[in-house]
Protein backbone atom coordinates (compact mmCIF):
# COMPACT_ATOMS: atom_id res chain seq x y z
CA UNK A 1 0.00 0.00 0.00
CA UNK A 2 2.85 2.39 0.73
CA UNK A 3 3.89 2.11 -2.92
CA UNK A 4 0.52 3.58 -3.90
CA UNK A 5 0.92 6.48 -1.50
CA UNK A 6 4.29 7.33 -3.08
CA UNK A 7 2.27 8.52 -6.08
CA UNK A 8 0.79 11.34 -4.00
CA UNK A 9 3.13 14.30 -3.79
CA UNK A 10 3.21 17.60 -1.94
CA UNK A 11 5.26 20.28 -3.65
CA UNK A 12 4.82 23.92 -2.66
CA UNK A 13 5.66 24.91 -6.25
CA UNK A 14 2.87 22.78 -7.73
CA UNK A 15 -0.74 23.77 -7.03
CA UNK A 16 0.32 25.63 -3.90
CA UNK A 17 1.35 22.41 -2.15
CA UNK A 18 -2.00 20.67 -2.53
CA UNK A 19 -1.63 16.90 -2.78
CA UNK A 20 -1.12 16.01 -6.43
CA UNK A 21 -0.65 12.89 -8.46
CA UNK A 22 3.00 12.20 -9.28
CA UNK A 23 3.90 15.87 -8.97
CA UNK A 24 1.63 16.72 -11.92
CA UNK A 25 -0.81 19.61 -11.78
CA UNK A 26 -3.68 17.15 -11.22
CA UNK A 27 -4.80 17.19 -7.59
CA UNK A 28 -6.16 14.39 -5.47
CA UNK A 29 -9.24 16.54 -4.91
CA UNK A 30 -9.87 16.89 -8.64
CA UNK A 31 -9.69 13.15 -9.16
CA UNK A 32 -11.96 12.45 -6.20
CA UNK A 33 -14.45 14.96 -7.60
CA UNK A 34 -14.55 13.07 -10.88
CA UNK A 35 -15.30 9.85 -9.03
CA UNK A 36 -17.96 11.56 -6.91
CA UNK A 37 -19.58 12.88 -10.09
CA UNK A 38 -20.03 9.29 -11.23
CA UNK A 39 -17.15 8.79 -13.65
CA UNK A 40 -15.81 5.26 -13.78
CA UNK A 41 -12.14 4.43 -13.57
CA UNK A 42 -12.13 3.61 -17.28
CA UNK A 43 -13.78 6.91 -18.19
CA UNK A 44 -11.21 8.84 -16.18
CA UNK A 45 -8.33 6.92 -17.73
CA UNK A 46 -9.72 7.52 -21.22
CA UNK A 47 -10.25 11.26 -20.62
CA UNK A 48 -6.87 11.72 -18.91
CA UNK A 49 -4.46 9.33 -20.65
CA UNK A 50 -1.51 10.49 -18.53
CA UNK A 51 -3.17 8.99 -15.45
CA UNK A 52 -2.81 5.34 -14.48
CA UNK A 53 -5.10 2.98 -12.61
CA UNK A 54 -2.77 3.07 -9.61
CA UNK A 55 -3.13 6.87 -9.50
CA UNK A 56 -6.85 6.44 -8.88
CA UNK A 57 -6.26 3.80 -6.23
CA UNK A 58 -3.63 6.02 -4.59
CA UNK A 59 -6.09 8.91 -4.36
CA UNK A 60 -8.71 6.70 -2.77
CA UNK A 61 -6.21 5.31 -0.26
CA UNK A 62 -4.90 8.80 0.50
CA UNK A 63 -8.42 10.05 1.18
CA UNK A 64 -9.28 7.04 3.34
CA UNK A 65 -6.16 7.41 5.46
CA UNK A 66 -6.55 11.14 5.88
CA UNK A 67 -10.18 10.87 6.96
CA UNK A 68 -9.68 7.96 9.36
CA UNK A 69 -10.43 8.83 12.97
Backbone as a printed PyTorch tensor [residue, N CA C, xyz], in Angstrom:
tensor([[[  0.8140,  -1.2030,   0.0000],
         [  0.0000,   0.0000,   0.0000],
         [  0.8570,   1.2660,   0.0000]],

        [[  1.9930,   1.2000,   0.6730],
         [  2.8480,   2.3860,   0.7350],
         [  3.3160,   2.7800,  -0.6680]],

        [[  3.4990,   1.7980,  -1.5430],
         [  3.8870,   2.1120,  -2.9220],
         [  2.8490,   3.0090,  -3.5840]],

        [[  1.5840,   2.7400,  -3.3260],
         [  0.5250,   3.5810,  -3.8950],
         [  0.6310,   5.0030,  -3.3680]],

        [[  0.8720,   5.1460,  -2.0930],
         [  0.9230,   6.4840,  -1.5010],
         [  2.1210,   7.2920,  -1.9990]],

        [[  3.1420,   6.6150,  -2.5100],
         [  4.2870,   7.3260,  -3.0830],
         [  3.8900,   8.1150,  -4.3250]],

        [[  2.7580,   7.8020,  -4.9090],
         [  2.2680,   8.5170,  -6.0830],
         [  1.6750,   9.8800,  -5.7140]],

        [[  1.3600,  10.0740,  -4.4530],
         [  0.7870,  11.3360,  -3.9990],
         [  1.9280,  12.2270,  -3.5080]],

        [[  2.0150,  13.4050,  -4.1050],
         [  3.1290,  14.3000,  -3.7920],
         [  2.6150,  15.6340,  -3.2570]],

        [[  3.4830,  16.2720,  -2.4870],
         [  3.2120,  17.6040,  -1.9410],
         [  4.4060,  18.4830,  -2.3080]],

        [[  4.1980,  19.3980,  -3.2010],
         [  5.2640,  20.2780,  -3.6510],
         [  4.7320,  21.7030,  -3.6000]],

        [[  5.3350,  22.5640,  -2.7840],
         [  4.8210,  23.9240,  -2.6610],
         [  4.8310,  24.7020,  -3.9810]],

        [[  5.5830,  24.2260,  -4.9510],
         [  5.6550,  24.9120,  -6.2450],
         [  4.6270,  24.3870,  -7.2480]],

        [[  3.8940,  23.3590,  -6.8590],
         [  2.8690,  22.7750,  -7.7310],
         [  1.5380,  22.8570,  -7.0090]],

        [[  0.6130,  23.6100,  -7.5790],
         [ -0.7370,  23.7680,  -7.0290],
         [ -0.7210,  24.1890,  -5.5530]],

        [[  0.2030,  25.0770,  -5.2500],
         [  0.3180,  25.6300,  -3.8970],
         [  0.4750,  24.5690,  -2.8080]],

        [[  1.0950,  23.4590,  -3.1400],
         [  1.3460,  22.4140,  -2.1540],
         [  0.2030,  21.4600,  -1.9180]],

        [[ -0.8960,  21.6230,  -2.6550],
         [ -2.0040,  20.6730,  -2.5250],
         [ -1.5150,  19.2910,  -2.9440]],

        [[ -2.0570,  18.2360,  -2.3670],
         [ -1.6330,  16.8960,  -2.7770],
         [ -1.9750,  16.6600,  -4.2480]],

        [[ -0.9580,  16.2660,  -4.9970],
         [ -1.1240,  16.0150,  -6.4260],
         [ -0.6970,  14.6010,  -6.7690]],

        [[ -1.0100,  14.2080,  -7.9710],
         [ -0.6530,  12.8860,  -8.4580],
         [  0.6760,  12.9870,  -9.1890]],

        [[  1.6610,  12.2780,  -8.6720],
         [  2.9980,  12.1950,  -9.2760],
         [  3.5670,  13.5590,  -9.6610]],

        [[  3.3680,  14.5270,  -8.7970],
         [  3.9030,  15.8750,  -8.9740],
         [  3.3860,  16.5680, -10.2370]],

        [[  2.2790,  16.0690, -10.7810],
         [  1.6290,  16.7220, -11.9160],
         [  0.6880,  17.7820, -11.3580]],

        [[  0.1100,  18.5440, -12.2110],
         [ -0.8090,  19.6060, -11.7820],
         [ -2.2420,  19.0760, -11.6170]],

        [[ -2.3810,  17.8040, -11.4040],
         [ -3.6770,  17.1490, -11.2190],
         [ -3.7820,  16.7790,  -9.7460]],

        [[ -4.7150,  17.4020,  -9.0390],
         [ -4.7970,  17.1880,  -7.5950],
         [ -5.6300,  15.9600,  -7.2310]],

        [[ -5.3700,  15.4890,  -6.0330],
         [ -6.1610,  14.3900,  -5.4670],
         [ -7.6280,  14.8100,  -5.4190]],

        [[ -7.8800,  16.0270,  -5.0090],
         [ -9.2440,  16.5360,  -4.9060],
         [ -9.9540,  16.5160,  -6.2580]],

        [[ -9.2620,  16.9030,  -7.3070],
         [ -9.8740,  16.8870,  -8.6440],
         [-10.2570,  15.4720,  -9.0570]],

        [[ -9.3810,  14.5270,  -8.7790],
         [ -9.6850,  13.1500,  -9.1590],
         [-10.8490,  12.6090,  -8.3350]],

        [[-10.8590,  12.9000,  -7.0450],
         [-11.9630,  12.4470,  -6.2000],
         [-13.2890,  13.0690,  -6.6370]],

        [[-13.2420,  14.2980,  -7.0950],
         [-14.4480,  14.9620,  -7.5960],
         [-14.9920,  14.2650,  -8.8360]],

        [[-14.1070,  13.8060,  -9.6930],
         [-14.5480,  13.0710, -10.8830],
         [-15.2530,  11.7840, -10.4780]],

        [[-14.6720,  11.0820,  -9.5140],
         [-15.3050,   9.8470,  -9.0280],
         [-16.6550,  10.1420,  -8.3870]],

        [[-16.7130,  11.1900,  -7.5860],
         [-17.9610,  11.5620,  -6.9130],
         [-19.0390,  11.9580,  -7.9120]],

        [[-18.6280,  12.4870,  -9.0550],
         [-19.5820,  12.8820, -10.0950],
         [-20.0950,  11.6770, -10.8800]],

        [[-19.5320,  10.4990, -10.5920],
         [-20.0350,   9.2920, -11.2280],
         [-19.1640,   8.7220, -12.3410]],

        [[-18.0270,   9.3350, -12.6050],
         [-17.1540,   8.7890, -13.6480],
         [-16.5570,   7.4680, -13.1770]],

        [[-16.4490,   6.5400, -14.0930],
         [-15.8120,   5.2650, -13.7800],
         [-14.3030,   5.4050, -13.9370]],

        [[-13.6020,   4.4270, -13.4160],
         [-12.1440,   4.4260, -13.5670],
         [-11.7790,   4.4690, -15.0490]],

        [[-12.4410,   3.6560, -15.8460],
         [-12.1330,   3.6050, -17.2800],
         [-12.4000,   4.9410, -17.9630]],

        [[-13.4810,   5.6020, -17.5990],
         [-13.7850,   6.9100, -18.1920],
         [-12.6990,   7.9300, -17.8430]],

        [[-12.2610,   7.9090, -16.6010],
         [-11.2110,   8.8380, -16.1810],
         [ -9.9250,   8.5510, -16.9500]],

        [[ -9.5690,   7.2840, -17.0400],
         [ -8.3310,   6.9200, -17.7350],
         [ -8.3990,   7.2480, -19.2230]],

        [[ -9.5660,   7.1600, -19.8080],
         [ -9.7220,   7.5220, -21.2160],
         [ -9.6460,   9.0330, -21.4130]],

        [[-10.2390,   9.7900, -20.5080],
         [-10.2490,  11.2560, -20.6210],
         [ -8.9030,  11.8760, -20.2480]],

        [[ -8.1620,  11.2080, -19.3870],
         [ -6.8730,  11.7230, -18.9080],
         [ -5.8240,  10.6330, -19.1020]],

        [[ -5.3320,  10.4640, -20.3250],
         [ -4.4560,   9.3320, -20.6460],
         [ -3.1200,   9.3280, -19.9010]],

        [[ -2.7580,  10.4380, -19.2920],
         [ -1.5070,  10.4850, -18.5290],
         [ -1.6840,   9.9150, -17.1220]],

        [[ -2.9170,   9.6300, -16.7340],
         [ -3.1730,   8.9870, -15.4480],
         [ -3.1330,   7.4730, -15.6100]],

        [[ -2.8600,   6.8060, -14.5130],
         [ -2.8100,   5.3440, -14.4810],
         [ -3.7810,   4.8330, -13.4190]],

        [[ -4.1590,   3.5740, -13.5600],
         [ -5.0980,   2.9750, -12.6070],
         [ -4.6010,   3.1370, -11.1720]],

        [[ -3.3100,   2.9390, -10.9620],
         [ -2.7650,   3.0660,  -9.6150],
         [ -2.8620,   4.4930,  -9.0820]],

        [[ -2.9240,   5.4800,  -9.9570],
         [ -3.1290,   6.8650,  -9.5040],
         [ -4.4960,   7.0050,  -8.8430]],

        [[ -5.4940,   6.3930,  -9.4410],
         [ -6.8540,   6.4440,  -8.8810],
         [ -6.8820,   5.7320,  -7.5290]],

        [[ -6.2910,   4.5490,  -7.4820],
         [ -6.2560,   3.7990,  -6.2280],
         [ -5.4810,   4.5600,  -5.1570]],

        [[ -4.4200,   5.2290,  -5.5440],
         [ -3.6290,   6.0180,  -4.5940],
         [ -4.4560,   7.1570,  -4.0100]],

        [[ -5.2410,   7.8090,  -4.8440],
         [ -6.0850,   8.9090,  -4.3600],
         [ -7.1290,   8.4060,  -3.3760]],

        [[ -7.7180,   7.2810,  -3.6730],
         [ -8.7110,   6.7040,  -2.7660],
         [ -8.0750,   6.3130,  -1.4380]],

        [[ -6.9140,   5.6970,  -1.4840],
         [ -6.2090,   5.3110,  -0.2620],
         [ -5.7990,   6.5410,   0.5350]],

        [[ -5.3000,   7.5560,  -0.1440],
         [ -4.9020,   8.8010,   0.5040],
         [ -6.0890,   9.4290,   1.2390]],

        [[ -7.2250,   9.4840,   0.5690],
         [ -8.4220,  10.0540,   1.1770],
         [ -8.8530,   9.2240,   2.3850]],

        [[ -8.8540,   7.9170,   2.2390],
         [ -9.2800,   7.0380,   3.3370],
         [ -8.3840,   7.2170,   4.5510]],

        [[ -7.0800,   7.2840,   4.3260],
         [ -6.1610,   7.4050,   5.4550],
         [ -6.2290,   8.7860,   6.0970]],

        [[ -6.5060,   9.8000,   5.3180],
         [ -6.5540,  11.1430,   5.8770],
         [ -7.8770,  11.4590,   6.5590]],

        [[ -8.8810,  10.6610,   6.3180],
         [-10.1790,  10.8690,   6.9570],
         [-10.4230,   9.8960,   8.1120]],

        [[ -9.5070,   8.9460,   8.2870],
         [ -9.6770,   7.9640,   9.3610],
         [ -9.5680,   8.6420,  10.7300]],

        [[-10.4240,   8.2390,  11.6130],
         [-10.4270,   8.8280,  12.9700],
         [ -9.4080,   8.1510,  13.8510]]])
